[in-house]
Amino acid sequence: MLIQHLSWLTTLIRDAEQINNDHTLLVTRINQLNNVLLKCKYHINELQSSVSETNQHLNGIHLNHLRLQEELTNVKNSIPPPAGHDGSLTWKITDVQNKIDIARSDPQSYLNSPPFFSSSTGYKMKVILYLNGDGEAHCKHISLYFMIMQGEFDSILHWPFNFEITFSLIDQSNQQRHITETFHPDSKSVVCHRPLSDTNEATGIQKFCSLDSLGHYIQDDVMFIKINIDFVAIPACPTISLPVSSPTCTQLSVVATDERRQSMPDDNNEFRLCIAGQPNAPLYSVHPSP
């Protein structure tokens, strides 16, 4: 019986030693896993820090992108549209209310339109706008004026400037009730002479549209003004009579646009000298003397 108990005790001791060994192995393995877990936590913290830095960097890039987009939009808005070369201009005026407020605080302030031209080699012109009126129109009407600017082809154009000018304030609603005024500047005035400086003096319509009516022509803080110069009408030209046999007459050369590079005799043996840059606008009519 004792031997049997000793055998059981030996087995229990062996099992206990095995359990103890297994426990030791488990503790070692747990310690190893804890070390791995600590390393994982360290790497996770590093990744979280890296993600945070990356997010900050991306936010900075996004803010820079938005700022660049805004600057690009401002640059695009600051670039005037291409100048017209047909004697007409449709002038888009934005941020109108702010510009009206500026005009109210400064009676001398006005807006300049982009320059426009009668042709690629023609007159250079612009329009100025007083949004709170000029002179007698102050605080009552908007004032709109036309100005001739100094251009690189002035020496070959017809002077004085003698063409009809039409201003139109565009009604953007379906009613299409545009305000249109036409005037013919005094060709004897200096405003129509060849410019000796950057611009001539202005001429136009002081009381163009009442301020009470102006709001009808503004939509989304934008208004449009159309300017058209009638270059079809031919201004009067002086007539010079020369003998047919005169060497001066036979040596006359015709200066014309690309479209009219030829002399034009009529049934009365009349020759017309035309101006470069102004189709159908003669400078002189030359008649041979009888």
C-alpha positions, 0 to 999 in steps of 0.5 A: 500500500505504501509503495502504491502511495509512493508511486502516486506521489512520484507521479504527482511530483513529476506532474507538478514539475511539468506544470511548473515548467509549463508555467515558466514557459507560459510566463516567458511567452507572455513576457515576449508577447508583452514586449511585442505588444509594447513595440506595437504600441510604440509603432502605433504611436509613431504611425499616429504621429506620422498620420497627424503630421501628414494630415497637417501637411495635407491641410496646409496644401489644401489651404495653399490650393484654396489661396492659389485658386483665389489669387488666380481668380483675382488675377483673371478678374483683373485682366481686362477682356480683349479690346474690341476692334469694330468700334463697339464695346460691351462693358461688364461692370461687377461689384456695382454696389461697392463701386456706388458706395465709393462714388457716394463717398468720393464725388470725383471718382469714376470708372474707366472702361477697357480701351476699344478700337475702330479697327486693328489700325483705327481710333483708340477709345474708352468710356468713363462712368460716374456712378453717382453723377457728375456736375449738375447730375451729382446724386441724381443721375449716372454720367457717361462720357466718351474719350479719344485716347492716343493711339499708334495709328493716329497719324494715318486717321481722319481728324477731327473725329466726326462720328455718331456715338451711341450709349446703351444701358442694358436691361437684363430682364425679359422686358429688354427696356434698354436705355439708349442715347445717341449723340454726335460730338462737336467736330470743332471741339478739341475733344475730337482733335487728334490727341496730343496727350494720353487722352482728350477731354471727355464728351458725353451725356451728363444725365444718362440714367436717373439713380432711382431707375438704375437698380432695375438694370443691376442683377447679381451686382452686375450691370452692362453698358454697350457703346457703339460708334457709327463708322458707316456714316461718311463725314463730309470731306473738302474738295480740291479742284486741280487741272487734269494736266497738272503733274500734281494730279497725275502723281496723286497716290491713293492711301487706303485700307487693305480692303480699298487699295485702289483709286476710285474714279466715278463718272465725273472723273472724280478721284477720292483719296481714302484714309488708311484704317477707315473703310469708306471714309474719304479724306479728299475728293479731287476734281479735275478742272475744266 
